[in-house]
Amino acid sequence: MGRSKGRLRRLLSLYSDNICSILMKTSAYRRYCLKMARVAFWAVLVILVALFISYYLDTPVPEDIPEQLTVKIIDASMRTYKHLIDGMVKLGLTNYFSPLDRKIADWFILAQMTGQPWGLSLTADQTLRINDTRIAGVRVVLYEPVSTYRSDDRPVLIFMHGGGWSTMSVDSYDPLIRKISRESGVVIISINYRLSPEFPYPAPLEDCIKVVKYVTDRTEEFRIDPFRVAIGGDSAGGNMAASIALHMREVIAMQFLIVPCLQFLDFKTTSFVENTYYFHDSINNPLSVVFVTNYLGVSPVHYEDFLKNNHTSLTLKRSQFAAMVDQRIWMKSEYVRNKSLIENLNTNADFGNEVLSNRIEKVLTDPFAAPLMANDSLLGNLPEAYIVTCGYDFIRDDGVMYAERLNTAGTKVIHRHYRTGFHHAWFFPHGPLKIGVAVNIVSDLVKALRKRL
């Protein structure tokens, strides 16, 4: 009996040892598998991140721009914003040009300019007195340099922001306007006009005119020299600044037009053709023509008509208005990289959507909506113009042609062309994405404000 119990204990002990050994091996195998799974997970994650970064940074950047990586990051950020909004719209979380869309646009711009999507505190700057207020019922931000605050004859620049009349705000321009006001010593009033498509032309322009008229009628109240009132803006804001110069030439000392959009007749310009290859899915995206349809009060379903120049009739293509943007007359070949574009301009005028053209012809040819439509008598005797154009901007030619037409009409023009610049390059004279061409654009603008005002 005792021997049987001993054998049983030995057998149980043996089986127990075997089972423990198997369990230990199994546990070790599991740990090994888990370890390899973690390695595989991180390897796949790294590969995916690398592919993601490679995709976003794999974009053509002009070879003569020195800061290749920086500009690729700027482009990638703009595309990320676009993809984010596209995704949110598909999920039903927002709509294009909604308040949320516009706020996110501001965050992206501020993050690029300052590294902080929420921007800068209005009270943190010791060199400026900054007041977020209203003038003539329109929200504005007033920037007053401390160095000249007590003066009674200060120069002022009334500024209209860009964004295609449809997006962006005084908030997204705040860091840039601070820098210009601080370094120039000029008071700047930045206007937060109403946006399209909710408020198409002329509503945004009317807001800007109201502010300019209020300020120029009350220069003593603002302690501003009535002979040193300038207006300015970039892109869509440049359009409205040029329009206000046409409206109110008697009270404006100077107009500053930064990469302005000035006409809606021709979307086959040399700059549109050669520059949409660069930044194609961001700032030079051909779909940006939707901003134009928004401003003109046209359904966005017609954007392809605009891109193909099918939005103008045969009659309009052969009219005196077409001659005002005729690149054979007004576009200097020195600004065009691909000379064959200017040498072989397509002058085919045998097509056009007559119904659409007849419906929108009045606004297309309105010089206060599209200043390049102004005739020579209207362009003559205007305030001196300081015009900035950029080589890789898809609306470069608008500014170039306007400078030529103003010169011909007898208005004094200072035309600054930045060969390696692109449409919103001037946003980056400082901050984490600082680029040389932006430093030059803003530095030259500050010098002009100091000298001319």
C-alpha positions in Angstrom: 0.0 0.0 0.0 2.8 2.4 0.9 4.7 1.6 -2.3 1.5 2.3 -4.4 1.2 5.7 -2.7 4.8 6.5 -3.3 4.5 5.6 -7.0 1.3 7.7 -7.3 3.1 10.7 -5.7 6.1 10.3 -8.0 3.7 10.1 -11.0 1.8 13.1 -9.9 5.0 15.0 -9.3 6.2 14.0 -12.8 3.0 15.1 -14.4 2.9 18.3 -12.4 6.5 19.1 -13.5 5.6 18.4 -17.1 2.4 20.5 -17.0 4.3 23.3 -15.3 7.0 23.1 -18.0 4.4 23.2 -20.7 2.6 26.1 -19.1 5.9 28.0 -18.7 6.8 27.4 -22.3 3.3 28.5 -23.4 3.5 31.6 -21.2 6.9 32.4 -22.6 5.6 31.9 -26.1 2.7 34.2 -25.4 5.1 36.8 -24.1 7.2 36.4 -27.2 4.1 36.7 -29.4 3.0 39.8 -27.5 6.4 41.3 -27.8 6.6 40.7 -31.5 3.0 42.0 -31.9 4.1 45.3 -30.2 7.2 45.5 -32.5 5.0 44.9 -35.5 2.5 47.5 -34.4 5.1 50.2 -33.9 6.8 49.2 -37.2 3.5 49.5 -39.1 2.7 52.8 -37.3 6.1 54.3 -38.1 5.7 53.2 -41.7 2.2 54.7 -41.9 3.3 58.0 -40.4 6.3 58.0 -42.8 4.0 57.4 -45.7 1.6 60.1 -44.4 4.3 62.6 -44.0 5.8 61.6 -47.4 2.4 62.1 -49.1 1.8 65.5 -47.5 5.3 66.7 -48.2 5.5 65.2 -51.7 4.4 68.4 -53.4 6.1 70.4 -56.1 7.7 73.5 -54.7 9.5 75.9 -57.0 13.2 75.1 -57.1 14.3 78.7 -56.6 12.5 79.0 -53.3 15.3 78.4 -50.7 13.2 77.2 -47.8 11.9 74.0 -49.5 10.9 72.1 -46.4 9.3 75.1 -44.8 7.2 75.8 -47.8 6.2 72.1 -48.1 5.0 72.3 -44.5 3.0 75.4 -45.2 1.4 73.7 -48.2 0.7 70.5 -46.2 -1.0 72.5 -43.5 -3.3 74.2 -46.0 -4.2 70.8 -47.5 -4.8 69.3 -44.0 -7.3 72.1 -43.3 -9.0 71.3 -46.6 -9.2 67.6 -46.0 -10.4 68.2 -42.4 -13.3 70.4 -43.6 -14.1 68.0 -46.5 -14.3 65.1 -44.0 -16.4 67.1 -41.5 -18.8 68.1 -44.3 -19.2 64.5 -45.4 -19.9 63.4 -41.8 -22.5 66.1 -41.5 -20.6 68.0 -38.8 -20.5 71.3 -40.6 -21.0 73.1 -43.9 -18.5 74.9 -46.1 -18.2 78.6 -45.1 -20.0 77.9 -41.8 -18.9 79.8 -38.6 -17.1 76.6 -37.5 -15.3 76.2 -40.9 -14.2 79.9 -40.7 -13.0 79.5 -37.1 -10.9 76.4 -38.0 -9.4 78.4 -40.9 -8.4 81.1 -38.5 -6.8 78.5 -36.1 -4.8 76.9 -39.0 -3.5 80.3 -40.1 -2.6 81.5 -36.6 -0.9 78.2 -35.9 1.3 78.6 -39.0 2.1 82.2 -38.2 2.7 82.0 -34.5 2.8 78.3 -33.5 -0.4 79.0 -31.4 -3.8 78.3 -33.0 -5.5 80.7 -30.4 -3.3 83.6 -31.4 -1.9 86.3 -29.2 -3.4 88.2 -26.3 -4.6 91.7 -27.2 -3.2 93.1 -24.0 0.2 91.4 -24.0 1.9 93.7 -26.6 3.6 96.7 -24.8 4.4 98.5 -28.1 0.8 98.8 -29.3 -2.6 99.8 -27.9 -5.0 97.4 -29.4 -8.8 97.9 -29.3 -11.3 95.4 -30.6 -14.3 97.7 -31.3 -16.9 98.8 -33.8 -16.8 101.7 -36.3 -20.0 102.6 -38.2 -21.5 99.4 -36.9 -18.7 97.2 -38.4 -16.3 95.3 -36.2 -12.7 96.5 -36.5 -9.4 96.1 -34.6 -7.6 99.4 -34.0 -3.8 99.2 -33.7 -2.1 102.3 -32.3 1.7 102.4 -31.8 2.5 103.6 -28.3 5.4 105.7 -29.7 3.0 108.1 -31.5 -0.1 107.6 -29.3 -0.1 111.2 -28.1 0.3 112.8 -31.5 -2.6 114.5 -33.2 -1.4 114.1 -36.8 -0.9 110.3 -37.1 -0.9 108.5 -40.4 -3.4 105.6 -40.8 -3.8 102.5 -42.9 -7.3 101.2 -43.2 -6.8 97.5 -44.0 -9.1 94.9 -45.6 -8.1 91.2 -45.1 -8.0 88.5 -47.7 -9.7 85.1 -47.8 -11.7 85.2 -51.0 -14.5 87.4 -49.4 -15.6 84.1 -47.9 -13.3 83.2 -45.0 -10.6 84.5 -42.6 -11.0 87.5 -40.4 -9.2 90.3 -38.5 -8.3 87.6 -35.9 -6.2 85.5 -38.4 -4.4 88.7 -39.6 -3.7 89.9 -36.1 0.0 88.9 -35.8 0.9 90.3 -39.3 -0.9 93.6 -38.7 0.7 94.0 -35.3 4.2 93.7 -36.9 3.4 96.2 -39.7 1.9 98.8 -37.3 4.7 98.4 -34.7 7.5 98.7 -37.2 6.0 101.4 -39.4 4.6 103.6 -36.6 1.4 103.8 -38.6 -2.1 103.4 -37.0 -3.9 100.5 -38.6 -7.6 99.9 -38.6 -8.3 96.3 -39.6 -11.9 95.7 -40.9 -13.9 92.6 -40.2 -16.4 93.0 -43.1 -19.3 90.6 -43.8 -18.5 87.5 -45.7 -19.9 85.7 -48.8 -21.8 83.7 -49.8 -24.2 84.9 -47.1 -23.4 88.5 -48.1 -22.3 88.8 -51.7 -21.2 91.9 -53.5 -21.6 94.7 -52.7 -22.2 94.0 -49.0 -18.5 93.3 -48.0 -17.4 96.4 -49.9 -20.1 98.5 -48.4 -18.9 97.6 -44.9 -15.4 98.8 -45.8 -16.6 102.0 -47.4 -18.7 102.8 -44.3 -15.6 102.5 -42.1 -13.4 104.5 -44.4 -16.0 107.2 -44.7 -16.5 107.4 -40.9 -12.8 107.7 -40.3 -12.1 110.3 -43.0 -15.1 112.4 -41.8 -13.8 112.3 -38.2 -10.0 112.5 -38.4 -9.9 114.8 -35.4 -11.7 112.2 -33.3 -9.1 109.6 -34.2 -6.2 112.1 -34.0 -5.3 111.3 -37.6 -3.8 113.5 -40.3 -6.5 113.9 -43.0 -3.8 114.1 -45.6 -2.2 110.8 -44.6 -5.1 108.3 -44.9 -4.1 105.2 -46.8 -6.2 102.1 -47.7 -4.9 98.6 -48.3 -5.6 94.9 -48.4 -4.4 91.6 -49.8 -6.1 89.4 -52.3 -9.9 90.0 -51.9 -9.0 92.8 -49.6 -6.8 94.3 -52.3 -9.8 94.2 -54.7 -11.9 96.2 -52.3 -9.0 98.7 -51.5 -8.7 99.4 -55.2 -12.4 99.8 -55.5 -12.5 102.3 -52.6 -9.7 104.3 -54.3 -12.0 104.6 -57.3 -14.9 105.6 -55.0 -13.1 108.0 -52.7 -10.0 109.3 -54.5 -10.3 112.8 -53.0 -9.8 111.6 -49.4 -7.2 108.8 -49.9 -3.5 109.5 -49.9 -2.3 106.1 -51.1 -3.5 102.6 -51.9 -1.6 99.4 -51.0 -2.6 96.4 -53.0 -1.0 93.2 -52.0 -1.5 90.3 -54.5 -4.9 91.7 -55.5 -7.7 90.0 -57.3 -8.9 92.6 -59.8 -10.9 90.9 -62.6 -13.3 88.1 -63.3 -13.4 87.9 -67.1 -10.3 85.8 -67.8 -9.4 82.7 -65.9 -6.9 81.5 -68.6 -4.2 84.1 -67.7 -0.6 83.1 -68.0 -0.3 83.1 -64.2 -3.3 80.8 -63.8 -2.0 78.4 -66.4 1.6 78.2 -65.2 1.1 78.5 -61.4 -1.7 76.1 -60.6 1.0 73.4 -60.9 2.4 74.6 -57.6 0.3 74.5 -54.5 -2.4 73.0 -56.6 -4.4 71.5 -53.7 -4.0 74.5 -51.4 -3.5 78.2 -52.1 -3.4 77.9 -55.9 -6.3 75.4 -56.1 -8.4 76.1 -59.2 -11.5 75.4 -57.1 -10.8 78.7 -55.4 -12.9 80.2 -58.1 -15.8 79.3 -55.8 -14.7 82.3 -53.8 -15.5 84.4 -56.9 -18.9 82.8 -57.4 -19.6 83.4 -53.7 -18.8 87.1 -54.0 -20.7 87.6 -57.3 -23.8 85.9 -56.0 -23.5 83.1 -58.5 -24.3 79.4 -57.7 -21.1 77.4 -57.2 -22.4 74.9 -59.7 -21.0 77.3 -62.4 -17.4 77.1 -61.2 -16.4 75.0 -64.2 -17.9 77.6 -66.5 -15.6 80.2 -64.9 -12.5 78.0 -65.1 -13.1 77.4 -68.8 -14.0 81.0 -69.5 -17.4 79.7 -70.5 -19.1 82.2 -68.2 -18.6 85.1 -70.7 -20.5 85.3 -74.0 -19.1 85.7 -77.5 -20.2 89.3 -77.4 -18.5 90.0 -74.0 -15.3 88.3 -75.2 -15.1 90.7 -78.1 -16.1 93.8 -76.2 -14.1 96.8 -74.9 -14.1 95.1 -71.5 -12.1 92.1 -72.8 -9.5 94.6 -74.1 -9.0 95.9 -70.6 -7.5 92.5 -69.6 -6.0 91.6 -72.9 -2.6 90.1 -72.0 -1.2 90.9 -75.5 -1.4 94.5 -74.4 -1.1 94.7 -70.7 1.0 91.7 -69.6 4.8 92.1 -69.8 6.6 89.0 -70.8 9.3 89.6 -68.2 6.9 88.4 -65.5 6.1 85.1 -67.3 8.4 82.2 -66.8 7.1 80.1 -69.7 7.5 82.5 -72.6 5.5 80.3 -74.9 2.3 81.1 -72.9 2.6 84.8 -73.6 3.7 84.2 -77.2 0.9 81.8 -78.0 -2.1 83.3 -76.1 -5.3 81.5 -76.9 -7.6 84.3 -78.3 -10.5 82.0 -79.3 -13.7 83.9 -78.6 -16.2 81.6 -80.4 -17.8 80.1 -77.3 -19.6 81.1 -74.1 -22.7 80.4 -72.0 -24.9 83.2 -73.2 -27.6 82.7 -70.5 -25.1 82.8 -67.6 -23.1 85.6 -69.2 -26.1 87.8 -69.7 -27.2 87.2 -66.1 -23.9 88.2 -64.6 -22.4 90.6 -67.1 -23.4 93.7 -65.1 -21.3 92.6 -62.1 -18.5 91.2 -64.2 -18.0 94.5 -65.9 -18.6 96.7 -62.8 -15.3 98.5 -62.0 -16.2 98.7 -58.4 -16.5 94.9 -58.3 -13.6 94.3 -60.7 -11.3 97.4 -60.8 -9.5 96.2 -64.0 -12.9 97.0 -65.7 -12.4 100.7 -65.1 -11.8 102.8 -68.2 -8.7 105.1 -68.5 -10.6 108.2 -67.4 -11.6 106.5 -64.2 -8.1 105.1 -63.6 -6.5 108.5 -64.0 -5.7 110.8 -61.1 -6.1 108.1 -58.5 -4.1 108.0 -55.2 -0.6 106.6 -55.6 -0.6 102.8 -55.8 1.8 100.4 -54.2 1.2 97.1 -55.8 2.8 93.8 -54.7 2.8 90.7 -57.1 4.4 87.3 -56.6 5.9 85.1 -59.3 4.1 81.9 -58.2 0.7 83.4 -57.5 -2.1 82.2 -59.7 -3.6 85.7 -59.8 -0.2 87.4 -60.3 -1.3 88.9 -63.7 -4.1 90.9 -62.2 -1.7 93.1 -60.3 0.8 93.3 -63.1 -1.9 94.4 -65.6 -3.4 96.9 -63.2 0.0 98.5 -62.6 0.4 98.8 -66.4 -3.0 100.3 -66.8 -2.6 102.8 -64.0 0.7 103.9 -65.4 -0.9 104.4 -68.8 -3.7 106.4 -67.3 -1.3 108.7 -65.5 -1.6 107.4 -61.9 1.7 107.0 -60.1 2.6 103.4 -59.3 5.2 101.6 -57.3 5.2 98.0 -58.4 7.1 95.5 -56.3 7.4 92.0 -57.8 8.8 89.1 -55.8 9.9 86.3 -58.2 9.9 83.6 -55.5 6.8 84.7 -53.7 3.4 82.9 -53.8 -0.1 84.1 -53.0 0.0 84.1 -49.2 3.8 84.2 -48.8 3.7 87.5 -46.9 2.0 85.8 -43.9 5.4 84.4 -42.8 7.9 87.2 -42.0 8.3 85.7 -38.5 7.2 82.7 -36.5 8.0 79.0 -36.9 7.6 79.0 -40.7 9.5 82.2 -41.4 10.6 82.5 -45.1 12.9 85.1 -46.7 10.5 86.4 -49.4 8.0 87.2 -46.7 10.6 89.1 -44.7 11.4 91.2 -47.9 7.7 91.8 -48.7 6.8 93.1 -45.2 10.1 95.0 -44.8 9.6 96.8 -48.1 5.9 97.5 -47.2 7.0 99.0 -43.8 9.6 101.2 -45.5 7.0 102.4 -48.0 4.5 103.2 -45.2 7.2 105.2 -43.4 8.3 107.1 -46.5 5.0 107.7 -48.3 2.7 108.5 -45.3 
